[in-house]
Amino acid sequence: MKNLKKDNKGFSLVELIVVVLIMAIIAVALAPQILKWVNNSRISSDVNTMQTLVGNAQVAMANEKAYAERTKGISIKVDKTNGCVVSGTSLNAATSDGFLKKFYEVCGVTDAAGLKKAYQVKQSGDNVEILVSIDANAKVTGKINNGVDSVND
């Protein structure tokens, strides 16, 4: 018989299983923290979206014709179902040179479809919404409702 050299340079199956088991334990231990980081990132993104919309609405209200529409109860709502919707009494981009037209212009879009694409809610859940409202004094306020609590600007 030939003499076989025992010069094995690989890992045994037991060693590989132990390493995989250790990695699985570490992954299970870190998963809640990673999920928390992801959720905080989504919340931060929604806060930035709200602040951007508030800023854009304030810039749009600087226009004289847009400012004249402040008594119409203007509101901007962003949610998962409808996207970004601007509403108010008789706001019409086609016929108005007021708030809606200026708001689209400041946001860098041409219509509601572009607004829906540009501003989206990142948090999970169907009841999360970003609300921006403009009162009769042209004061712009923002709020995020996520079904549990809310964040105000």
C-alpha positions in Angstrom: 0.0 0.0 0.0 1.0 3.5 -0.7 1.7 5.8 2.2 -0.9 8.6 2.1 0.2 11.9 3.3 -2.2 13.6 5.7 -1.7 17.1 4.4 -5.3 18.2 4.4 -5.6 22.0 4.0 -9.4 22.4 4.2 -12.0 22.8 6.8 -14.0 20.0 8.2 -17.8 19.9 8.0 -18.0 20.3 11.8 -16.0 23.5 11.7 -18.1 25.0 8.9 -21.3 24.2 10.8 -20.0 25.9 13.9 -19.1 29.0 11.9 -22.5 29.1 10.3 -24.2 28.6 13.6 -22.2 31.5 15.2 -23.1 33.8 12.3 -26.8 32.9 12.6 -26.7 33.7 16.4 -25.1 37.1 15.7 -27.7 37.8 12.9 -30.6 37.0 15.2 -29.1 39.2 18.0 -28.6 42.2 15.6 -31.9 41.9 13.6 -34.0 44.1 15.9 -31.4 46.8 16.0 -31.1 46.8 12.2 -34.9 47.0 11.8 -35.0 49.9 14.2 -32.3 51.7 12.2 -34.3 51.1 9.0 -37.5 52.4 10.5 -35.7 55.5 11.9 -34.3 56.1 8.4 -37.8 56.0 6.9 -39.2 58.3 9.6 -36.3 60.8 8.9 -37.0 60.6 5.2 -40.7 61.4 5.8 -39.8 64.3 8.1 -37.5 65.7 5.3 -40.3 65.3 2.8 -42.7 67.2 5.1 -40.1 70.0 5.6 -39.5 70.2 1.9 -43.3 70.5 1.2 -43.6 73.1 3.9 -40.7 75.1 2.4 -42.1 74.8 -1.1 -45.5 75.9 0.1 -44.0 78.9 1.8 -42.1 79.9 -1.3 -45.2 79.5 -3.4 -47.2 81.7 -1.0 -44.6 84.5 -1.6 -46.3 84.9 -5.0 -49.0 87.6 -4.9 -51.7 85.5 -6.7 -50.9 82.5 -4.7 -51.1 84.5 -1.5 -54.6 85.7 -2.5 -55.8 82.1 -2.4 -54.8 81.6 1.2 -58.5 81.9 2.3 -59.4 78.8 0.3 -58.2 76.3 2.9 -55.3 74.9 1.1 -53.9 71.5 2.2 -51.3 69.1 0.9 -51.7 65.4 1.9 -49.2 62.7 1.1 -50.1 59.0 1.8 -49.5 55.6 0.4 -52.9 55.3 -1.3 -53.2 58.6 -3.1 -49.7 59.9 -3.3 -49.4 63.6 -3.0 -52.7 65.5 -3.3 -53.1 69.3 -3.1 -56.6 70.4 -2.3 -58.5 73.5 -1.6 -61.6 75.4 -2.8 -61.4 76.0 -6.5 -57.6 75.3 -6.9 -57.1 74.5 -10.5 -53.7 74.6 -12.2 -55.2 75.0 -15.7 -57.1 78.2 -14.9 -55.3 79.6 -12.0 -52.0 81.4 -11.9 -52.2 81.1 -8.1 -51.0 78.7 -5.5 -51.2 75.4 -7.3 -49.3 76.6 -10.4 -46.6 78.2 -8.2 -46.4 75.2 -5.9 -45.9 72.8 -8.8 -43.3 75.2 -10.2 -41.4 75.3 -6.9 -41.6 71.5 -6.5 -40.1 71.1 -10.0 -43.1 69.2 -11.5 -45.8 70.1 -14.0 -48.8 68.3 -12.6 -50.3 66.2 -9.9 -48.8 63.0 -11.4 -45.3 64.4 -11.1 -46.0 65.5 -7.6 -47.2 62.0 -6.7 -44.0 60.6 -8.1 -41.6 63.1 -6.5 -43.0 63.0 -2.9 -43.8 59.6 -1.3 -44.3 58.3 2.2 -41.4 55.9 3.2 -42.8 54.5 6.4 -44.6 51.2 6.3 -48.3 51.1 7.1 -51.4 52.3 5.2 -52.4 54.9 7.8 -49.2 57.0 7.5 -49.7 60.4 6.1 -47.9 63.7 5.8 -50.2 66.8 6.1 -49.3 70.4 5.2 -51.8 73.1 5.7 -52.0 76.8 4.9 -54.3 78.9 7.0 -56.0 82.2 6.2 -53.0 84.1 7.5 -50.7 82.2 5.1 -49.1 80.3 7.9 -47.8 77.0 6.6 -47.7 74.0 9.1 -46.7 70.4 8.6 -47.5 67.2 10.5 -46.9 63.5 10.1 -49.4 61.0 11.4 -48.2 57.4 11.6 -51.2 55.9 13.3 -49.5 56.0 16.7 -48.2 59.5 17.2 -47.4 62.6 15.2 -44.5 64.8 14.4 -45.0 68.5 13.9 -42.9 71.0 12.1 
